[in-house]
Amino acid sequence: MQTPIQYSVVLEPTATGYSVYVPDLPGCVSVGATREEALEMITEAIELHIELLTESGDAIPPSGTLVDQVAVRAA
């Protein structure tokens, strides 16, 4: 069994839910009405994206994006 790859995803609130994308997999995007749905949908999108890369003989990009938050004072 292969070791799973953990990709960072970015969730952005929208008027109808969430948009989500994977910085390390350009073009791999999804949406969901809730945060949970958006994460489920991007998981499926990542799996399909990797499947298509593998079928076409392309390399699977490594996970390299780090995500963190910083606190700043508002003026």
N, CA, C and O atoms as a MOPAC input file, in Angstrom:
PM7 MOZYME 1SCF
protein

 N      0.84500 1    -1.19400 1     0.00000 1
 C      0.00000 1     0.00000 1     0.00000 1
 C      0.88200 1     1.24500 1     0.00000 1
 O      1.87600 1     1.31800 1     0.72200 1
 N      0.50400 1     2.21400 1    -0.81400 1
 C      1.27400 1     3.44900 1    -0.91200 1
 C      1.00800 1     4.36100 1     0.28100 1
 O     -0.08400 1     4.37200 1     0.84800 1
 N      2.03200 1     5.12000 1     0.64200 1
 C      1.88100 1     6.11800 1     1.69500 1
 C      1.07400 1     7.28500 1     1.14200 1
 O      1.39600 1     7.80000 1     0.07100 1
 N      0.03800 1     7.70800 1     1.84700 1
 C     -0.76000 1     8.83900 1     1.34800 1
 C      0.05700 1    10.13100 1     1.31700 1
 O      0.94300 1    10.34600 1     2.14300 1
 N     -0.26200 1    10.97500 1     0.35200 1
 C      0.34500 1    12.29800 1     0.25800 1
 C     -0.65100 1    13.27800 1     0.87100 1
 O     -1.83700 1    13.24500 1     0.54500 1
 N     -0.17800 1    14.13600 1     1.74500 1
 C     -1.04400 1    15.16600 1     2.31700 1
 C     -0.76600 1    16.48800 1     1.63000 1
 O      0.33200 1    17.03700 1     1.73100 1
 N     -1.77300 1    16.99400 1     0.92900 1
 C     -1.65000 1    18.27100 1     0.24400 1
 C     -2.33100 1    19.36300 1     1.06900 1
 O     -3.37500 1    19.13600 1     1.68000 1
 N     -1.72500 1    20.54400 1     1.07500 1
 C     -2.36500 1    21.71100 1     1.67300 1
 C     -3.46500 1    22.17800 1     0.73700 1
 O     -3.28800 1    22.19600 1    -0.48200 1
 N     -4.60200 1    22.55700 1     1.30800 1
 C     -5.70000 1    23.10500 1     0.51600 1
 C     -6.06700 1    24.46800 1     1.09100 1
 O     -5.89700 1    24.72000 1     2.28400 1
 N     -6.56700 1    25.33000 1     0.23600 1
 C     -6.97900 1    26.66800 1     0.64600 1
 C     -8.49700 1    26.77400 1     0.46800 1
 O     -9.02400 1    26.59100 1    -0.62900 1
 N     -9.17300 1    27.06800 1     1.56100 1
 C    -10.62500 1    27.25300 1     1.54200 1
 C    -10.92300 1    28.74100 1     1.56500 1
 O    -10.37000 1    29.48100 1     2.37900 1
 N    -11.80200 1    29.17800 1     0.66800 1
 C    -12.20400 1    30.58000 1     0.62400 1
 C    -13.72500 1    30.65600 1     0.69600 1
 O    -14.41600 1    30.08400 1    -0.14700 1
 N    -14.25000 1    31.35900 1     1.70200 1
 C    -15.70900 1    31.51300 1     1.78600 1
 C    -16.24400 1    32.26400 1     0.56600 1
 O    -15.62300 1    33.20600 1     0.07300 1
 N    -17.40000 1    31.82800 1     0.09800 1
 C    -18.08700 1    32.50000 1    -1.01200 1
 C    -19.51000 1    32.81300 1    -0.56200 1
 O    -19.90400 1    32.47700 1     0.55400 1
 N    -20.26500 1    33.44800 1    -1.42400 1
 C    -21.65500 1    33.77700 1    -1.09900 1
 C    -22.51400 1    32.52400 1    -0.94200 1
 O    -23.55800 1    32.56600 1    -0.29300 1
 N    -22.07800 1    31.40400 1    -1.53600 1
 C    -22.88900 1    30.18500 1    -1.50300 1
 C    -22.21400 1    29.01700 1    -0.78500 1
 O    -22.75500 1    27.91200 1    -0.77500 1
 N    -21.05900 1    29.23800 1    -0.19000 1
 C    -20.36800 1    28.15200 1     0.50400 1
 C    -18.87500 1    28.38700 1     0.54100 1
 O    -18.39900 1    29.38900 1     1.07500 1
 N    -18.13900 1    27.44200 1    -0.03600 1
 C    -16.67900 1    27.52500 1    -0.03900 1
 C    -16.11900 1    27.12100 1    -1.39200 1
 O    -16.62300 1    26.21300 1    -2.05400 1
 N    -15.07500 1    27.81300 1    -1.77800 1
 C    -14.24900 1    27.44200 1    -2.92100 1
 C    -12.95800 1    26.89200 1    -2.32500 1
 O    -12.47500 1    27.40700 1    -1.31600 1
 N    -12.40000 1    25.86200 1    -2.93300 1
 C    -11.18100 1    25.26400 1    -2.39200 1
 C    -10.25100 1    24.88100 1    -3.53900 1
 O    -10.69200 1    24.40900 1    -4.58700 1
 N     -8.94400 1    25.09800 1    -3.31600 1
 C     -7.96500 1    24.72800 1    -4.33300 1
 C     -6.70300 1    24.19200 1    -3.67400 1
 O     -6.48100 1    24.35600 1    -2.47400 1
 N     -5.88000 1    23.54300 1    -4.50500 1
 C     -4.64900 1    22.91200 1    -4.03800 1
 C     -3.47000 1    23.62600 1    -4.70300 1
 O     -3.25200 1    23.44500 1    -5.90100 1
 N     -2.70200 1    24.43200 1    -3.95900 1
 C     -1.60100 1    25.17900 1    -4.56600 1
 C     -0.57100 1    24.29200 1    -5.28100 1
 O      0.01000 1    24.71400 1    -6.28100 1
 N     -0.34000 1    23.08300 1    -4.78700 1
 C      0.65600 1    22.20500 1    -5.39500 1
 C      0.14600 1    21.45500 1    -6.62100 1
 O      0.92500 1    20.79900 1    -7.31100 1
 N     -1.15900 1    21.54500 1    -6.90000 1
 C     -1.75500 1    20.87600 1    -8.05900 1
 C     -2.53200 1    21.91000 1    -8.87500 1
 O     -3.75500 1    21.99700 1    -8.76400 1
 N     -1.83500 1    22.68500 1    -9.68400 1
 C     -2.50900 1    23.73500 1   -10.45800 1
 C     -3.71000 1    23.18600 1   -11.23200 1
 O     -3.62400 1    22.15500 1   -11.90000 1
 N     -4.81800 1    23.89600 1   -11.12400 1
 C     -6.03900 1    23.49100 1   -11.81200 1
 C     -6.92500 1    22.56800 1   -11.00100 1
 O     -8.03600 1    22.25100 1   -11.42600 1
 N     -6.46100 1    22.13200 1    -9.85200 1
 C     -7.25200 1    21.23800 1    -9.00300 1
 C     -8.06900 1    22.10100 1    -8.04400 1
 O     -7.55600 1    22.60000 1    -7.04200 1
 N     -9.35200 1    22.26600 1    -8.37400 1
 C    -10.23900 1    23.14600 1    -7.61500 1
 C    -11.58000 1    22.45400 1    -7.39800 1
 O    -11.92400 1    21.51000 1    -8.10900 1
 N    -12.32400 1    22.92600 1    -6.42200 1
 C    -13.66200 1    22.41500 1    -6.18200 1
 C    -14.43900 1    23.42800 1    -5.35700 1
 O    -13.90800 1    24.46500 1    -4.96000 1
 N    -15.70600 1    23.11100 1    -5.10500 1
 C    -16.56300 1    23.95600 1    -4.28400 1
 C    -17.45100 1    23.06500 1    -3.42200 1
 O    -17.60400 1    21.87300 1    -3.68600 1
 N    -18.02800 1    23.66400 1    -2.39300 1
 C    -18.97900 1    22.95200 1    -1.56200 1
 C    -19.84700 1    23.93300 1    -0.81100 1
 O    -19.43300 1    25.06100 1    -0.54100 1
 N    -21.05100 1    23.50800 1    -0.47300 1
 C    -21.97000 1    24.37700 1     0.25300 1
 C    -21.51700 1    24.59000 1     1.69100 1
 O    -21.80400 1    25.62800 1     2.28800 1
 N    -20.80600 1    23.60200 1     2.25200 1
 C    -20.27200 1    23.70300 1     3.60900 1
 C    -18.77900 1    23.42300 1     3.56000 1
 O    -18.25700 1    22.92700 1     2.56100 1
 N    -18.10900 1    23.74600 1     4.64200 1
 C    -16.66800 1    23.46500 1     4.72700 1
 C    -16.41900 1    21.96500 1     4.56800 1
 O    -15.51300 1    21.54900 1     3.84500 1
 N    -17.22600 1    21.16700 1     5.24400 1
 C    -17.06100 1    19.71500 1     5.18200 1
 C    -17.26900 1    19.18900 1     3.76400 1
 O    -16.50300 1    18.35100 1     3.28900 1
 N    -18.30200 1    19.68000 1     3.09700 1
 C    -18.56400 1    19.25000 1     1.72800 1
 C    -17.42400 1    19.67900 1     0.79900 1
 O    -17.00400 1    18.91400 1    -0.06900 1
 N    -16.93400 1    20.89000 1     0.98400 1
 C    -15.83300 1    21.37700 1     0.15000 1
 C    -14.59800 1    20.49100 1     0.33400 1
 O    -13.90800 1    20.18800 1    -0.64000 1
 N    -14.31400 1    20.07400 1     1.56400 1
 C    -13.16300 1    19.20000 1     1.80700 1
 C    -13.37700 1    17.81600 1     1.20600 1
 O    -12.43500 1    17.22700 1     0.67600 1
 N    -14.58600 1    17.29200 1     1.27500 1
 C    -14.88700 1    16.00600 1     0.63300 1
 C    -14.70800 1    16.10700 1    -0.87800 1
 O    -14.13100 1    15.22100 1    -1.50800 1
 N    -15.21000 1    17.19700 1    -1.44700 1
 C    -15.14000 1    17.36900 1    -2.89900 1
 C    -13.69900 1    17.55000 1    -3.37600 1
 O    -13.32800 1    17.01900 1    -4.42300 1
 N    -12.87900 1    18.29600 1    -2.61900 1
 C    -11.49200 1    18.49100 1    -3.06000 1
 C    -10.70500 1    17.20200 1    -2.90700 1
 O     -9.77600 1    16.95500 1    -3.67600 1
 N    -11.05700 1    16.37100 1    -1.92400 1
 C    -10.39600 1    15.06900 1    -1.79600 1
 C    -10.63000 1    14.24700 1    -3.05000 1
 O     -9.70000 1    13.64800 1    -3.58900 1
 N    -11.87300 1    14.21700 1    -3.51500 1
 C    -12.19300 1    13.49700 1    -4.75600 1
 C    -11.46400 1    14.11800 1    -5.94900 1
 O    -10.95800 1    13.40400 1    -6.81500 1
 N    -11.41500 1    15.44500 1    -5.98800 1
 C    -10.74300 1    16.12900 1    -7.09300 1
 C     -9.24600 1    15.81500 1    -7.10800 1
 O     -8.66500 1    15.62100 1    -8.17500 1
 N     -8.62500 1    15.76600 1    -5.93900 1
 C     -7.19600 1    15.43700 1    -5.85600 1
 C     -6.96000 1    14.01600 1    -6.35700 1
 O     -6.04100 1    13.77700 1    -7.14000 1
 N     -7.78500 1    13.07600 1    -5.90900 1
 C     -7.62600 1    11.68700 1    -6.34300 1
 C     -7.76200 1    11.56600 1    -7.85300 1
 O     -6.97800 1    10.86200 1    -8.48900 1
 N     -8.74400 1    12.24200 1    -8.43200 1
 C     -8.92900 1    12.21300 1    -9.88700 1
 C     -7.75700 1    12.89000 1   -10.59300 1
 O     -7.27100 1    12.39400 1   -11.61000 1
 N     -7.30900 1    14.00700 1   -10.06200 1
 C     -6.18500 1    14.73500 1   -10.65300 1
 C     -4.94400 1    13.82900 1   -10.71400 1
 O     -4.26700 1    13.75500 1   -11.74000 1
 N     -4.66200 1    13.15200 1    -9.61000 1
 C     -3.49600 1    12.25700 1    -9.55300 1
 C     -3.67800 1    11.07800 1   -10.50500 1
 O     -2.72700 1    10.65700 1   -11.16300 1
 N     -4.88600 1    10.55000 1   -10.57800 1
 C     -5.17000 1     9.44700 1   -11.50200 1
 C     -4.90000 1     9.86400 1   -12.94600 1
 O     -4.30000 1     9.11300 1   -13.71400 1
 N     -5.34600 1    11.06300 1   -13.30700 1
 C     -5.12900 1    11.54900 1   -14.67600 1
 C     -3.65100 1    11.80200 1   -14.95200 1
 O     -3.17200 1    11.51500 1   -16.04900 1
 N     -2.92000 1    12.33800 1   -13.96800 1
 C     -1.47900 1    12.53300 1   -14.13700 1
 C     -0.78800 1    11.20100 1   -14.36100 1
 O      0.06600 1    11.08100 1   -15.23900 1
 N     -1.15200 1    10.20200 1   -13.57100 1
 C     -0.55000 1     8.87400 1   -13.68400 1
 C     -0.85000 1     8.25500 1   -15.04200 1
 O      0.04700 1     7.70600 1   -15.68200 1
 N     -2.09400 1     8.33600 1   -15.48600 1
 C     -2.48300 1     7.77100 1   -16.78400 1
 C     -1.74300 1     8.41900 1   -17.94400 1
 O     -1.44600 1     7.76100 1   -18.94100 1
 N     -1.44600 1     9.70800 1   -17.81600 1
 C     -0.74900 1    10.40600 1   -18.90000 1
 C      0.76900 1    10.31600 1   -18.78000 1
 O      1.49400 1    10.85000 1   -19.62000 1
 N      1.25100 1     9.63900 1   -17.73200 1
 C      2.69100 1     9.45900 1   -17.56100 1
 C      3.39200 1    10.64300 1   -16.93100 1
 O      4.62200 1    10.69400 1   -16.91500 1
 N      2.64000 1    11.59000 1   -16.41600 1
 C      3.23200 1    12.75700 1   -15.77800 1
 C      3.57100 1    12.45100 1   -14.31900 1
 O      2.96200 1    11.58300 1   -13.69300 1
 N      4.54000 1    13.16900 1   -13.80000 1
 C      4.94400 1    12.99000 1   -12.40800 1
 C      3.88700 1    13.58100 1   -11.47400 1
 O      3.23600 1    14.57400 1   -11.80200 1
 N      3.72900 1    12.96000 1   -10.32000 1
 C      2.82900 1    13.48400 1    -9.30500 1
 C      3.59900 1    14.51300 1    -8.49000 1
 O      4.59800 1    14.16700 1    -7.85800 1
 N      3.15900 1    15.77300 1    -8.48900 1
 C      3.88500 1    16.81100 1    -7.75000 1
 C      3.91800 1    16.50800 1    -6.25300 1
 O      2.92200 1    16.06600 1    -5.68200 1
 N      5.05100 1    16.74400 1    -5.63200 1
 C      5.12200 1    16.54800 1    -4.18900 1
 C      4.34300 1    17.65000 1    -3.46500 1
 O      4.08400 1    18.71900 1    -4.02000 1
 N      3.98900 1    17.37000 1    -2.25100 1
 C      3.35700 1    18.37800 1    -1.41800 1
 C      4.45600 1    19.26500 1    -0.86000 1
 O      5.38100 1    18.76800 1    -0.21800 1
 N      4.37400 1    20.55900 1    -1.09000 1
 C      5.42600 1    21.45000 1    -0.61900 1
 C      4.91800 1    22.73300 1    -0.00700 1
 O      5.65600 1    23.43600 1     0.68200 1
 N      3.65100 1    23.04100 1    -0.25800 1
 C      3.08900 1    24.28400 1     0.26500 1
 C      2.80900 1    24.14900 1     1.75300 1
 O      2.21300 1    23.16900 1     2.20100 1
 N      3.24500 1    25.14100 1     2.50600 1
 C      2.96100 1    25.20400 1     3.93900 1
 C      1.94500 1    26.29800 1     4.18100 1
 O      2.00600 1    27.35600 1     3.55400 1
 N      1.02000 1    26.05700 1     5.07500 1
 C     -0.02100 1    27.02700 1     5.38000 1
 C      0.05000 1    27.35600 1     6.86800 1
 O      0.17300 1    26.46000 1     7.70300 1
 N     -0.02900 1    28.63100 1     7.19200 1
 C     -0.03200 1    29.06900 1     8.57900 1
 C     -0.81400 1    30.37000 1     8.63600 1
 O     -1.23300 1    30.89900 1     7.60700 1
 N     -1.00700 1    30.87400 1     9.83000 1
 C     -1.67600 1    32.15300 1    10.00400 1
 C     -0.83100 1    33.03600 1    10.90800 1
 O     -0.10700 1    32.54800 1    11.77600 1
 N     -0.93100 1    34.33000 1    10.69400 1
 C     -0.24500 1    35.29500 1    11.56000 1
 C     -1.27400 1    36.30700 1    12.04300 1
 O     -2.22700 1    36.63100 1    11.33400 1
 N     -1.06900 1    36.79500 1    13.24900 1
 C     -1.97000 1    37.80800 1    13.80200 1
 C     -1.33400 1    39.19000 1    13.61800 1
 O     -0.14800 1    39.38300 1    13.88500 1
 N     -2.14300 1    40.14000 1    13.15700 1
 C     -1.67800 1    41.51500 1    12.99300 1
 C     -2.70100 1    42.43900 1    13.62600 1
 O     -3.87800 1    42.09600 1    13.74600 1
 N     -2.24200 1    43.60500 1    14.02700 1
 C     -3.16100 1    44.60700 1    14.57600 1
 C     -3.75700 1    45.40800 1    13.43600 1
 O     -3.04300 1    45.87500 1    12.54800 1
 N     -5.05700 1    45.56100 1    13.46700 1
 C     -5.72000 1    46.38600 1    12.45300 1
 C     -5.53400 1    47.85000 1    12.85100 1
 O     -5.59200 1    48.20800 1    14.02700 1
 N     -5.31300 1    48.66800 1    11.85000 1
 C     -5.10000 1    50.10100 1    12.11600 1
 C     -6.36900 1    50.79000 1    12.51300 1
 O     -6.36300 1    51.99400 1    12.77000 1

